[in-house]
C-alpha cells in the first residue's frame, strides 16, 4: 500500500515491490535459523544475569514499556520464558488514553515487576509539543525523545547494562534495515529517526523551553555509557515476529484488551491504543505525505496474507484522509485555532503528492486506491492464509461494521475519549 514518498525512506525495486515487503519476505526464508538466533539471545541474557550478580544488582535488564500489546509480550517473554528479573521503565508523556492506563495497570498486576515511571509535566509538554509542531510538524516529539532516552538515564543510574526493545519498527514497516544486520539501538538512530534530527539542547530558549524542560531527553554522556556498558537490543531480531499472534497470547495469558469502538484513523483495534495523540500525529503524517496509519496496518496484514490488496485499498480509502475528532481538543490545549493548525502544516506538505487547486484547496495528485491493479501487482500476490482479518474470530482485533466487536463492560475499552489523561 505504500507510496514511494513513504517515511522513513522506502525503496521500490525493479519488480515494483517495496523494501518493507522484501524485509518481510526475508523473515520467512528457510536460511533464517530462528533456533540459532534464540540461542544468541539466551547468551546475551545469560551475560546480563552474570553482570547483575557481579554488580550486586537486583535487576538484570530494563524493558521500556507503555502498557501496550508489545510491552505485555516483552515482559511476559523475558520473565516467564527466560527467567529474567527486568526493571520496567515507563516514560509517561501525559497524552494517555483510558485503555492505555488500564492496560498498564494490568501489566503491573500480572507481571509483578518493579517499575520506574517518569511523568513529564504538562507545562513543559505543552511548550515542547507546540514548538515541535511548528518546527517539524510533530506534536509528539517528546514521546519518542522520552522513551528512547529515559531508559538509558535509568540504566546509568542503576548500572544495568541491557535494555530490551520489542520490534524494530522502521524495519517492519519500510524495510529500513536488513534482518541480517542485527541492528541494535544507537544514539544516532535515536536522534535522526525518533527525534527528527534534534537533540534536546536545540530546543532551549525556543517557545519558553528551559533546560529543566528538556532534562528527561538528555542522553547520558559517552563516559557514562562506556562505564555502564549498556546496549539496546530488539527482540524481533531473534524471533519470527507477528504482533497479532503475540497479542492473542497476551490476551489469553495476561488479560490484555483492545478497544471495542471504531477508531478514526485505522481498522486495527489492538495497536497504539494507549496513545491518545496518535490520531492527530497520524493525521499530520497524512497532511504531509498523503498516507496514514491505515496504510501501515493494511500493508502489515497483506504481507501476512490475512488481507487481500482489494481489502487493503478499501481500508486506506476509508480511513487515511479522516480528520480525527480529537483535533479541536489538541488545538485548544496548544493554544491554536484550527486555521493556525492547518496553516502550520501547509509549508510541510510534500509537493510530490499535494498541490493547490485554483480555488486554493489542497488536493492529492494521486492515491494508491486510484490505481488499477495491474498484472505487475497480480504477479506479487501474497498467498492468503485461513486467519482472515474480517472473520468473526477476529472481530475483537479489527473493526468490521458487519461484525462489530463485543463490548467488554469496561468503559476504558468501550468508549473513546476526546481528552487525554495524565495519569
C-alpha positions as CSV (number, residue, x, y, z in Angstrom):
1,X,0.0,0.0,0.0
2,X,3.0,2.4,0.4
3,X,3.6,5.3,-1.9
4,X,7.2,6.0,-3.0
5,X,7.4,9.1,-0.7
6,X,6.8,7.0,2.4
7,X,8.8,7.9,5.5
8,X,11.4,6.8,6.6
9,X,12.9,6.1,3.2
10,X,11.4,3.3,1.2
11,X,12.8,1.6,-1.9
12,X,10.8,0.1,-4.8
13,X,12.7,-2.5,-6.8
14,X,12.5,-3.4,-10.5
15,X,9.5,-5.6,-9.8
16,X,7.7,-2.8,-8.1
17,X,8.0,-4.4,-4.6
18,X,8.9,-2.1,-1.7
19,X,11.7,-2.7,0.7
20,X,9.2,-3.3,3.6
21,X,7.7,-6.2,1.7
22,X,11.2,-7.6,0.9
23,X,12.2,-7.3,4.5
24,X,9.0,-9.3,5.5
25,X,9.8,-11.9,2.9
26,X,13.3,-12.3,4.3
27,X,11.9,-13.2,7.7
28,X,10.3,-16.3,6.2
29,X,13.3,-17.6,4.3
30,X,14.4,-21.0,5.2
31,X,18.0,-19.8,5.7
32,X,17.0,-17.7,8.7
33,X,17.8,-20.1,11.5
34,X,15.5,-18.9,14.3
35,X,16.7,-21.6,16.7
36,X,20.2,-20.2,16.3
37,X,19.0,-16.7,16.9
38,X,17.2,-17.7,20.1
39,X,20.4,-19.3,21.3
40,X,22.1,-16.0,20.6
41,X,19.5,-14.2,22.7
42,X,19.9,-16.7,25.5
43,X,23.7,-16.0,25.6
44,X,23.0,-12.2,25.8
45,X,20.6,-12.7,28.6
46,X,23.0,-15.0,30.5
47,X,25.7,-12.4,30.2
48,X,23.2,-9.8,31.7
49,X,22.4,-12.1,34.6
50,X,26.1,-12.7,35.3
51,X,26.8,-8.9,35.2
52,X,23.9,-8.3,37.6
53,X,25.3,-10.7,40.1
54,X,28.8,-9.2,39.8
55,X,27.5,-5.7,40.2
56,X,25.1,-6.6,43.0
57,X,22.0,-5.6,41.0
58,X,18.6,-6.9,41.7
59,X,17.5,-6.3,38.1
60,X,19.3,-7.8,35.1
61,X,17.8,-5.8,32.3
62,X,15.4,-2.9,31.6
63,X,12.3,-3.2,29.5
64,X,10.8,0.1,28.3
65,X,7.0,-0.2,28.5
66,X,3.9,1.7,27.6
67,X,1.3,-0.8,28.6
68,X,0.6,-1.7,25.0
69,X,0.4,-5.2,23.4
70,X,4.2,-5.3,22.7
71,X,5.0,-4.3,26.3
72,X,3.0,-7.1,27.6
73,X,4.7,-9.6,25.3
74,X,8.2,-8.4,26.0
75,X,7.8,-8.6,29.8
76,X,6.0,-12.0,29.6
77,X,8.7,-13.4,27.4
78,X,11.7,-12.3,29.4
79,X,10.2,-13.0,32.8
80,X,8.1,-16.2,32.2
81,X,10.1,-17.9,29.5
82,X,13.7,-16.8,30.2
83,X,13.5,-16.2,34.0
84,X,14.8,-12.6,33.9
85,X,14.1,-10.0,36.5
86,X,13.5,-6.9,34.5
87,X,13.1,-3.4,35.7
88,X,10.2,-1.8,33.8
89,X,10.7,1.8,32.8
90,X,7.9,4.0,31.6
91,X,8.1,7.5,30.2
92,X,4.7,9.0,30.8
93,X,4.3,11.6,28.1
94,X,0.9,12.7,29.6
95,X,-1.1,12.0,26.4
96,X,-2.7,8.8,27.7
97,X,-5.9,7.0,26.8
98,X,-8.1,5.4,29.5
99,X,-7.5,2.0,27.8
100,X,-3.7,2.5,27.9
101,X,-3.7,3.3,31.6
102,X,-5.9,0.3,32.3
103,X,-3.6,-2.0,30.3
104,X,-0.5,-0.5,32.1
105,X,-2.2,-1.3,35.4
106,X,-2.9,-4.8,34.2
107,X,0.7,-5.2,33.1
108,X,1.9,-4.2,36.6
109,X,-0.5,-6.6,38.3
110,X,0.2,-9.6,36.0
111,X,3.9,-9.2,35.8
112,X,4.7,-8.5,39.4
113,X,7.7,-6.5,38.2
114,X,9.3,-3.3,39.7
115,X,8.7,-0.2,37.7
116,X,10.2,3.3,37.4
117,X,7.8,5.8,35.9
118,X,8.6,9.4,34.9
119,X,5.8,11.7,34.2
120,X,6.5,14.8,32.1
121,X,4.9,18.0,33.4
122,X,2.1,19.4,31.3
123,X,3.7,22.9,31.2
124,X,6.8,21.6,29.5
125,X,4.8,19.1,27.4
126,X,2.7,22.0,26.0
127,X,5.7,24.2,25.2
128,X,7.6,21.4,23.5
129,X,4.6,20.0,21.6
130,X,3.7,23.4,20.2
131,X,7.3,24.2,19.2
132,X,7.9,20.9,17.5
133,X,4.6,21.0,15.8
134,X,5.6,24.4,14.4
135,X,9.1,23.3,13.5
136,X,8.7,19.7,12.1
137,X,5.0,19.1,12.2
138,X,5.1,16.6,15.1
139,X,3.3,17.3,18.4
140,X,4.5,14.0,19.9
141,X,8.3,14.6,19.6
142,X,8.6,14.4,23.4
143,X,7.2,10.8,23.3
144,X,9.9,9.5,21.1
145,X,12.6,11.5,22.8
146,X,11.5,10.3,26.2
147,X,11.1,6.6,25.6
148,X,14.4,6.5,23.7
149,X,16.3,8.4,26.3
150,X,14.9,8.0,29.8
151,X,15.6,4.2,29.9
152,X,19.3,5.0,29.3
153,X,19.2,7.5,32.1
154,X,17.9,4.8,34.4
155,X,20.4,2.2,33.1
156,X,23.2,4.6,34.0
157,X,21.8,5.4,37.4
158,X,21.3,1.7,38.4
159,X,24.2,0.3,36.5
160,X,22.1,-2.0,34.3
161,X,23.8,-2.9,31.0
162,X,20.9,-4.3,28.9
163,X,17.8,-2.7,27.5
164,X,15.4,-4.9,25.6
165,X,13.0,-3.4,23.0
166,X,10.4,-5.2,21.0
167,X,10.3,-4.9,17.2
168,X,12.5,-2.6,15.1
169,X,9.6,-0.6,13.9
170,X,11.2,1.1,10.8
171,X,12.4,-2.3,9.6
172,X,9.0,-3.9,9.9
173,X,7.2,-1.0,8.1
174,X,9.6,0.1,5.3
175,X,12.5,-2.3,5.4
176,X,14.9,0.4,6.5
177,X,17.4,-2.3,7.7
178,X,18.0,-5.9,6.9
179,X,17.3,-8.8,9.2
180,X,20.9,-9.9,8.7
181,X,22.2,-6.6,10.2
182,X,21.2,-7.5,13.8
183,X,20.7,-3.8,14.3
184,X,21.0,-2.6,17.9
185,X,19.9,0.7,19.4
186,X,22.2,3.7,18.8
187,X,22.3,7.3,19.9
188,X,22.5,8.3,16.2
189,X,19.3,6.5,15.2
190,X,17.5,7.9,18.2
191,X,18.3,11.4,17.0
192,X,17.9,11.1,13.3
193,X,14.7,9.0,13.2
194,X,13.0,9.2,16.6
195,X,13.8,12.8,17.3
196,X,13.7,14.3,13.8
197,X,17.4,15.3,13.9
198,X,17.0,17.4,17.1
199,X,18.8,17.0,20.4
200,X,17.1,18.5,23.4
201,X,19.7,21.2,23.7
202,X,18.5,22.5,20.4
203,X,15.1,23.4,21.9
204,X,16.4,25.5,24.8
205,X,15.2,29.1,24.5
206,X,12.6,28.3,21.9
207,X,8.9,28.9,22.9
208,X,10.0,29.5,26.5
209,X,11.6,26.0,26.7
210,X,14.2,25.8,29.5
211,X,16.9,23.3,30.3
212,X,14.7,21.8,33.0
213,X,12.0,21.2,30.4
214,X,14.4,19.1,28.3
215,X,16.2,17.2,31.1
216,X,14.3,13.9,30.6
217,X,15.5,13.9,27.0
218,X,19.3,14.4,27.6
219,X,21.2,11.3,26.7
220,X,23.9,10.1,29.1
221,X,27.5,11.1,28.2
222,X,29.8,8.8,26.3
223,X,31.7,8.2,29.5
224,X,28.6,7.1,31.4
225,X,27.5,4.8,28.6
226,X,31.0,3.3,28.4
227,X,31.1,2.8,32.2
228,X,27.7,1.1,32.3
229,X,28.4,-0.9,29.1
230,X,24.7,-0.5,28.3
231,X,23.3,-1.8,24.9
232,X,19.8,-1.9,23.5
233,X,18.6,-4.9,21.6
234,X,15.5,-5.7,19.5
235,X,13.6,-8.9,20.2
236,X,12.4,-9.0,16.5
237,X,16.0,-9.9,15.5
238,X,15.6,-13.2,17.4
239,X,12.0,-14.2,16.9
240,X,9.7,-14.6,13.9
241,X,7.8,-11.5,15.0
242,X,4.0,-11.5,14.5
243,X,2.2,-8.9,16.6
244,X,-1.2,-10.4,16.1
245,X,-0.2,-13.9,17.3
246,X,1.7,-12.4,20.2
247,X,-1.3,-10.1,21.2
248,X,-3.6,-13.1,21.2
249,X,-1.2,-14.9,23.5
250,X,-1.2,-11.8,25.8
251,X,-5.0,-11.7,25.8
252,X,-5.2,-15.3,27.0
253,X,-2.2,-15.3,29.3
254,X,-2.3,-11.8,30.9
255,X,-5.7,-10.3,30.0
256,X,-4.5,-7.6,27.6
257,X,-7.5,-5.9,25.9
258,X,-8.0,-3.9,22.8
259,X,-10.7,-1.3,22.3
260,X,-14.2,-2.1,21.1
261,X,-15.2,1.1,19.2
262,X,-14.4,2.2,15.7
263,X,-11.2,4.3,15.7
264,X,-11.0,7.3,13.5
265,X,-7.7,6.5,11.7
266,X,-7.5,2.7,11.3
267,X,-9.3,-0.6,11.5
268,X,-6.8,-2.1,13.9
269,X,-8.3,-2.3,17.5
270,X,-5.1,-3.5,19.3
271,X,-2.1,-1.3,18.3
272,X,-1.3,2.1,19.6
273,X,-4.4,2.2,21.7
274,X,-2.5,3.7,24.7
275,X,-1.5,6.8,22.7
276,X,-4.2,9.4,22.8
277,X,-2.5,11.9,20.5
278,X,-1.7,9.2,17.9
279,X,-4.8,10.1,15.8
280,X,-3.6,13.7,15.4
281,X,0.0,12.6,15.0
282,X,-1.0,10.2,12.2
283,X,-3.3,12.8,10.6
284,X,-0.3,15.1,10.4
285,X,1.5,12.3,8.5
286,X,-1.4,12.2,6.1
287,X,-1.4,16.0,5.6
288,X,2.4,16.0,5.0
289,X,2.8,12.8,2.9
290,X,-0.6,11.8,1.7
291,X,-1.0,8.5,3.7
292,X,-1.6,7.4,7.2
293,X,-1.9,4.5,9.7
294,X,-4.5,2.6,7.7
295,X,-1.8,2.2,5.1
296,X,0.7,0.9,7.7
297,X,-1.8,-1.6,9.1
298,X,-3.2,-2.7,5.8
299,X,0.3,-3.3,4.5
300,X,1.2,-5.4,7.5
301,X,-1.9,-7.6,7.1
302,X,-1.4,-8.0,3.4
303,X,2.2,-9.2,4.0
304,X,0.9,-11.8,6.5
305,X,-1.7,-13.0,4.0
306,X,-4.6,-12.0,6.2
307,X,-5.9,-9.4,3.9
308,X,-6.1,-9.0,0.1
309,X,-4.9,-6.0,-1.8
310,X,-8.5,-5.1,-2.6
311,X,-9.4,-5.2,1.1
312,X,-6.4,-3.1,2.0
313,X,-7.3,-0.5,-0.6
314,X,-10.8,-0.2,0.8
315,X,-9.3,0.4,4.3
316,X,-6.9,3.0,3.1
317,X,-9.6,4.9,1.2
318,X,-11.9,4.8,4.2
319,X,-9.5,5.9,6.9
320,X,-6.4,7.6,5.7
321,X,-8.0,11.0,5.0
322,X,-10.3,11.3,8.0
323,X,-9.8,14.2,10.4
324,X,-9.7,12.9,14.0
325,X,-12.4,14.1,16.4
326,X,-9.6,14.9,19.0
327,X,-8.1,17.7,16.8
328,X,-10.1,20.5,18.4
329,X,-9.0,19.4,21.8
330,X,-5.3,19.4,20.9
331,X,-5.6,22.8,19.2
332,X,-7.2,24.2,22.3
333,X,-4.5,22.6,24.5
334,X,-1.7,24.0,22.4
335,X,-3.4,27.4,22.1
336,X,-4.0,27.2,18.3
337,X,-7.1,27.8,16.2
338,X,-8.0,25.2,13.5
339,X,-6.8,27.6,10.8
340,X,-3.5,28.1,12.5
341,X,-3.0,24.3,12.8
342,X,-3.6,23.8,9.1
343,X,-1.5,26.8,8.3
344,X,1.4,25.3,10.2
345,X,1.1,22.2,8.1
346,X,0.9,23.9,4.7
347,X,4.6,24.6,4.4
348,X,5.4,21.0,5.3
349,X,3.3,19.2,2.7
350,X,5.2,17.1,0.2
351,X,4.9,18.8,-3.2
352,X,5.2,15.3,-4.8
353,X,1.7,14.4,-3.6
354,X,0.0,17.7,-2.7
355,X,-1.0,20.7,-4.9
356,X,-3.2,23.7,-4.5
357,X,-6.3,23.9,-6.7
358,X,-7.3,27.2,-8.4
359,X,-9.7,27.7,-5.5
360,X,-6.8,27.4,-3.0
361,X,-7.8,24.0,-1.7
362,X,-5.1,21.3,-1.2
363,X,-5.6,18.2,-3.3
364,X,-3.7,15.0,-3.6
365,X,-2.2,14.4,-7.1
366,X,-2.5,10.7,-6.6
367,X,-3.6,7.9,-4.2
368,X,-3.0,4.2,-4.1
369,X,-6.7,3.4,-4.3
370,X,-6.9,5.4,-7.6
371,X,-4.5,2.9,-9.3
372,X,-5.9,-0.1,-11.1
373,X,-4.4,-3.5,-10.0
374,X,-2.3,-4.5,-13.0
375,X,-0.5,-7.7,-14.0
376,X,2.5,-6.3,-12.1
377,X,0.7,-6.4,-8.8
378,X,-1.0,-9.7,-9.6
379,X,2.4,-11.3,-10.0
380,X,3.2,-10.3,-6.5
381,X,0.0,-11.6,-4.8
382,X,0.6,-12.9,-1.3
383,X,-0.8,-16.4,-0.6
384,X,-3.8,-15.9,1.7
385,X,-4.0,-17.8,5.0
386,X,-7.0,-19.1,6.8
387,X,-6.8,-16.4,9.5
388,X,-8.6,-13.7,7.6
389,X,-8.8,-10.2,9.1
390,X,-12.6,-9.9,8.9
391,X,-13.6,-13.3,10.1
392,X,-15.9,-13.5,13.1
393,X,-13.0,-14.9,15.1
394,X,-11.1,-11.6,14.6
395,X,-14.0,-9.3,15.5
396,X,-12.2,-8.1,18.7
397,X,-9.0,-7.4,16.8
398,X,-10.2,-5.5,13.7
399,X,-13.2,-3.2,13.2
400,X,-15.8,-4.7,10.9
401,X,-19.1,-2.9,10.7
402,X,-20.8,-6.2,9.8
403,X,-19.3,-7.9,12.8
404,X,-18.6,-5.1,15.3
405,X,-16.6,-6.0,18.4
406,X,-18.4,-7.1,21.5
407,X,-18.2,-4.6,24.4
408,X,-16.0,-5.6,27.4
409,X,-18.2,-3.9,30.0
410,X,-15.3,-1.6,30.9
411,X,-15.8,1.9,29.6
412,X,-12.0,2.4,29.4
413,X,-12.1,0.0,26.4
414,X,-15.6,0.5,25.2
415,X,-15.8,4.3,24.8
416,X,-13.4,6.7,23.1
417,X,-12.3,9.8,25.0
418,X,-11.8,13.2,23.4
419,X,-9.4,14.2,26.2
420,X,-6.1,12.6,27.4
421,X,-5.5,11.5,30.9
422,X,-2.2,12.4,32.5
423,X,-2.3,9.5,34.9
